[in-house]
Amino acid sequence: MTCLRLSAVERAQLAMMLEVTAFPKPGNVDRCHDYPETRLEHFLASTIFARPALEEAELGKGRLGEIIKHAVRDTNCHAGGNTHFGAFILLIPLVYGKTIEGAMAAIANTESSDAVAFYKAFAMTAVKMNATDDLDVNDPHTLTLIRERDMNLLDIMQHSAANDMVAREWVTGFPLSRRGADLLKENGPGRDSIVRTFLTLLAMEPDTFIAKKHGMEVARETMMAARDVLDGKRSIEDLDEECIRRNINPGSIADITIAAIFLALGEGWSWDS
Amino acid sequence: MTCLRLSAVERAQLAMMLEVTAFPKPGNVDRCHDYPETRLEHFLASTIFARPALEEAELGKGRLGEIIKHAVRDTNCHAGGNTHFGAFILLIPLVYGKTIEGAMAAIANTESSDAVAFYKAFAMTAVKMNATDDLDVNDPHTLTLIRERDMNLLDIMQHSAANDMVAREWVTGFPLSRRGADLLKENGPGRDSIVRTFLTLLAMEPDTFIAKKHGMEVARETMMAARDVLDGKRSIEDLDEECIRRNINPGSIADITIAAIFLALGEGWSWDS
């Protein structure tokens, strides 16, 4: 069997596919569990439709904000709502820059036009960001503020970083994505490694997607419950069941896991055990 | 939500993804069931890796045999074995020709070079074709015969058509793929429609992939069992369980279902219910 090295685009798509199909993942869509509005097939369709924007990123030309907007626009073609917005925030700069260092350089080079494009992408999704601050995505005044203050896309992410672990990766240099990639390589090849890595990340950091929906207390509670699973005090199926029942979705840990898989695939980690 | 019309490439990839994720499908890999050697993730990786060859086909240039060979080569990059060889035999000409009529015209225009390329693709897979005839893929003499007789790719398919319902589609004008597309549109949108269509096709024709592995008697038996499910005499889960236990895989009906989904998506059928 001859196998050329995977391209960055293929690694990104594989990462999206492998993360969503890995199971069991407490509280999230996977092979064995859909939500009424959002199903596995929506995530997989999004993986297919993301191709052109990922190819733009791979060329390393064009503007990061525009490319993210294209990814969101092209993957909005189904009824499943926001599937990969957070994943694109991580994947697009990583594909563009080829490494974390390259991603950070591209991020530093963004301008207010990127911030404007990003907000337009944001408005296409139903994602709630900080509802209480002055950068409200639905307020046209926001775009004026962005231009007046000459905020680039890094400034935008900085603005949300306290409450959004995905945005925080842009500010801090992708440490959680890096950690996840290292965990995958330690945990071995294949699906079980993805599940263990997801759970380990969940046990280390409160998921800010949970915090936004349910408050930080529930996010911490979920983190400690993941630790209990890793310590053998509780089954993963039991935690999955509770998260589903209470609609607790570790969506940001999922996004970080996608970025981790992307990095690990480029460093020799095998998805195919 | 703005949605541009799906391209032929996207329809082909969606078709591959939707077919494999539909469940329950008696005896085949789906969301709830893997085989030890071949898992859902292999089929989904193949869907991603097929993109360049499908894009070649969409351009409508190049040679059908070469494009099929590229599709097989690019999707061989995993340990799951042959996942989509039959699906490519159907999808590549349909994407290339844009319609069944266009596909048949392209098929008629193939030459011995396409047949040679096809046999080289074939040799990359572990698929058994007719072991008893004189066109043995592992026999280098075969390629000499093909050139001497100036057989084109249609001639090759004609040679296998009696025992292979996928090859037969090339000879007879894709009637089963057409029937499947019509069934999908009758059965309504979404996953349940795919399952019902798969079952209906299975109940109408003995699956030649089953026949090659287990003999025509078992293929007919499976066809009649599918009819029992449609008639309410038996549950689909029960048939699925028996097929898994006996390693009965309706692989060619799956390939035809993929082609049917591809056609139906281009005719207004909605996958997203």
Contacts between the chains, C-beta under 8 A, distances in Angstrom:
chain1	res1	chain2	res2	distance
A	1	B	76	5.2
A	1	B	77	7.1
A	1	B	124	7.8
A	2	B	73	7.0
A	2	B	76	7.2
A	3	B	76	7.3
A	3	B	77	4.2
A	4	B	77	7.6
A	6	B	77	7.8
A	10	B	48	6.2
A	10	B	49	6.8
A	13	B	48	4.7
A	14	B	45	6.3
A	14	B	48	6.3
A	17	B	41	7.1
A	17	B	44	5.0
A	17	B	45	7.0
A	17	B	48	6.6
A	18	B	41	6.5
A	21	B	40	6.3
A	21	B	41	5.6
A	21	B	44	6.7
A	31	B	31	4.9
A	31	B	32	7.3
A	31	B	40	6.6
A	32	B	31	7.3
A	32	B	32	6.9
A	40	B	21	6.3
A	40	B	31	6.6
A	41	B	17	7.1
A	41	B	18	6.5
A	41	B	21	5.7
A	41	B	191	7.0
A	41	B	271	7.4
A	41	B	272	7.7
A	42	B	272	7.5
A	44	B	17	5.0
A	44	B	21	6.7
A	44	B	44	6.6
A	45	B	14	6.3
A	45	B	17	7.0
A	45	B	271	7.8
A	45	B	272	7.8
A	47	B	48	7.3
A	48	B	10	6.2
A	48	B	13	4.7
A	48	B	14	6.3
A	48	B	17	6.6
A	48	B	47	7.3
A	48	B	48	7.7
A	49	B	10	6.8
A	51	B	51	6.4
A	73	B	2	7.1
A	76	B	1	5.2
A	76	B	2	7.2
A	76	B	3	7.3
A	77	B	1	7.2
A	77	B	3	4.2
A	77	B	4	7.5
A	77	B	6	7.8
A	78	B	272	5.0
A	79	B	272	5.1
A	80	B	272	7.6
A	124	B	1	7.8
A	191	B	41	7.0
A	271	B	41	7.4
A	271	B	45	7.8
A	272	B	41	7.8
A	272	B	42	7.6
A	272	B	45	7.8
A	272	B	78	5.1
A	272	B	79	5.2
A	272	B	80	7.6
